[in-house]
């Protein structure tokens, strides 16, 4: 029985041996660069690097495929929106007074007649797609390669408030239970003769929407149980406590922190001086 769940990667790699703090720096730097760069070429290159790094780190191809598949309708909407309507911003970025027409509806058509899709708008939409892909895939690159216990200790050592670190860790442990409960509800419906796989898309959506009620009720019961357990253990959220796992920065960790800090500085300097990463720039 397959089940979507958060888990650490099964392969031992360069990323799994790193402390979580350089991974936190990595995720922050890559996210900042993804936000700053406007060029679809530079953004696509950054996304490709993140995808290759994720595969080398052991993130499953099925997960990356699932993310892209789920986001396809959103990506198509982005291309249409920016291609047809994002005119003023693209003109300001490119310095052009007239955009290159890629597609135009006949003027005789009602309502949408004369509507134009520009090449520059589509390119800017591609850049937005690459931004979202980079931000979505860089998170499992840092989290899936770190055990949950080391993840908490690393966040605390990075001066993140312990309560916030605990919330993240509880979420990572709680989400698999929700997916397990979804799977259990669907299996129970199958035992009652409900063949979900033979239904059409609309009927399937109706069936899955009915799963929400018992799922929400079950989640509320589990959250209340967690609250009772924390109160019985006198949980205060204080970081002054002992930890089973230690988080110690080694030479490799310091090297990676320095690398990503220098990468951020170089990306900002290149963006401001030669326009690297700007929309319509050299790259």
N, C-alpha and C positions, 0 to 999 in steps of 0.2 A: 504494500500500500504506500504510494508516494505521497509525500506531504511537504508543502512549502514550509521552510523553517530557517531561522537564523542559526548558523553553526560556524565553527572555525573550519578552515580549509584542512584537507587531509594530507596535503603535501608539505614537507619540510622545505622551506625556501629562505631566501635572503630576507623576505619581509617577516616571516614568522619568528626569526631570531632577533628582530629589532624590538626595542622597548616601544611602548605605546606613545611616548612623548615625541620622538621624531616623526612618528606617523601622524600625530596631531598637527605638527608643524607642516608636514607634507600636505595634508588635506586642506589646511588653511591657505598655504601658498598657492596650490593648484586652483582652489576656489577663487582666490583673488585674481589670479591671472586670467581665469576663464571669464570672470566678470569684466575685466578691463579690455581684453582683446575683442575687437569688433570685426576683424577679418575672418571670412569663412575658411580661408586656407590655413591661417594660423590656428583658428579654433578647431578645425578638423584634424590638424596635426597633433594638437594637444589631446584631443579625444582618442586618436589612434594610439598615442603613447600610453594613455591610461588603460585602454582596452588590452594592449599587449602586456603591460605590467600586471594587470589583473589575471590574465591567463597564465603568465609565468608564475604568479604567486599561488596559483591553485584554485582561483575562483572558477566555478564550473561554467562551461560554455552554455549550458541550459539556462543558468540564471541570467547571463547577459542577453541571450536570445529572448527570454521571457520579458525582460525590461524593455527591450526594443519593440517587441510585438505589442505589449500593452500600450506603449507610447505612440504607436503609429498614427492613430486617429488624431491625437494632439499635435503631432508633427505636421500632418496634412493641413490641419486648421491653421497652424502657424504660417505655413507657406502661402496659403490662400489669403490670410489676413494681411501679412506683410507685402505680398505681391500686389494686391489690389488697393489697399488702403494706407499703407505706411509710405506716404509720398513726401510729406514735408521733412520728416526726420532724415530720410534717405537723401533728399536733395541737400540738406544741410551738411550731411556727412561727406557726400561726394563733391559738393560745390557745383553741381550741375543745375541748370535751370529747366531741363527737360530730360526725363528718364527714358531709357530704351524700352520700347514696347515689345513684350514677349508674346502677349495674347490680348485680343480685343474682341468684345462681344459686338455683334452687328448693331448699328445705331437704330435699326428698325425694331429691335426687341424691346418690349415694355419693361420698365423699372431698371433692368440691368443693362440696357442698350448703351453702348459707348464705354462700358467699364473696361479698364485696361489693367493688365498684369505686367509689371515692369521686371526687367532682368535684375536690376539693382535691388528691388524689393524682395525677389526670390532669394538672392544671395544673402541679404540681411536675415531673411527667415532661416536660411541654412545655418548662419552663424548662431542664431538663437537656439536652434536644435542642438548644435554641437555644445553650446554652453550647458544646456540641461543634461545632455548625456554625460558630459564630464563631471558635473556635480553629482549626478546619480551614481556613477560608477566608481568615483574616487572614495565614496563612503565604505562600500564593501572591501575595497583594497586596504583600507586601514583597520576596519572592524573585524571582517571575516578572518583576517590573519592574526588576530589577537584573542586569546582566551578571555572569557568574561571576567574572571578573577584578576588577571593581570591588567585588563582594561580599567577596572575600578581603581586599582592601586596606582596605575599610571596617571589617571586623571587627578587623583588626590595629590600625587607628587608634583603635578603640573599646576598646583594651586587652584584647581577647580573645586568649588564647595562640595563637601562630601555628600550633602543631601542631593545635589544635582547629579553627582556620579552614581549615587544609589538609584535614583529614578531611571537613569539610562540602563543600568544593569538589570533592574527589575523589569523594564520594558523588554530587553533582549531575552529574558527568561519567560516573560509572560506571553509574548506573541506566539511562540510555538504551541503553547497550551490552547490558544484561541484557534489556531489552524487545526490542531488535533480535534478540538470540539466540533469544528465545522465538518471535518471528515467523518466524525462519528455520527453527526446528525444526518448527513447525506447517506451514509451506509445504512442507517436505520430506515430511511425512506426507501432505499432500494430493497430492503428485506420486506417491506410492505407492498412491493410490486411497482414501485415508481421507477421507471426507466428514464433517467435524466438524459442519458446519451442519445436517446431516440427522439427527443423533443426538438422543436424548432427554437430559434434564438429567443423569440419573445416569450414563449412558454417557459424556457429555461430561466430567463430573468425573473419571471414570476415565482418560480420555485425557489430560486436562490434568495429572493427578497423575503420569503417566509422563514428562511433560516435565521434572519437577523434577530427575530424576537427571542427565541431560546438562547441564541448566542449572547445577546446583550444581558439577559437575565443571568446566564451562567457567569459572564464576566463580572457582573455586580456582586454575585455571591463570592467569587474568588477574591475580588478586591477587598471585600469585607473581612474575609478570613485572613488575608494578608495584614490588614490593619490590626486585627485582634492579636495576631502573632507578634507584630512589632511592638504593640503596647505591652504584651506579656513579657517581652524581653527588655522592656524599658529603653526602647530605641530613642536616642536623642539627636542623632545626626552629627555627633561630634567627631571630627577627624582624629582626635587624640585616642587612638585605640591600636591594638596589635593587629597585624595582618599575617595571614598564612603565607602569602606570596610576597616577595620583595621586588622592587622596581629599581634597578641600578643601571645607570647609563654607562655604556662601555665606549671604547674608542670608535667603533663603527657608528654608534648612535650619535656621538658628537660630530663625526664626519658628515653624517646625513643631515643633521640640523644645520651645520655650516653650509652644506651644498644647497639646501632649499632656501636659506636666507639669501645667499649670493644669487641664486636663480631669480628670486623675487626682485632684488635690486637690479639685476641685469635686464629683466623684462620691463621694469618701469623706465629705466634709463633709455633702452632701445625704443620704447613706445614714445617717449617725450622728445628724443633727439632725431631719430631717423624715421619715425612713424611706423616701426615694426608692430604689426598687430592692429593698426588703424584700418578702418573700412575704406577701401580704395587706396591704401598705402602700398609700399613696395612688396609686402607679403601679407 
